[in-house]
Amino acid sequence: MPSVIILLFLLEKGEVRYADLTKLIASRGPLSLNLKELSEEGLIQRRVITTKPIQAYYSLIDRGREIATHLDKIKKTL
């Protein structure tokens, strides 16, 4: 279920920082695992800016946007 929450959040917000996602899923272990799985499935992308501190941004890619749009429609019918 956290993966669905992440996809819907990214659909609504666009590109977000890792810190923004920690507000949705407080435990960093499960959050990192879900982000890794979504990335491996080709649904999201990670963009890293090598400043100090390092910043990571996450956003949907086309396939992820398509799936998130369908999930959003389902959510609105409930």
Secondary structure by P-SEA (a helix, b strand, c coil): caaaaaaaaaaacccccaaaaaaacccaaaaaaaaaaaaaaccbbbbbbccccbbbbbbbcaaaaaaaaaaaaaaaac
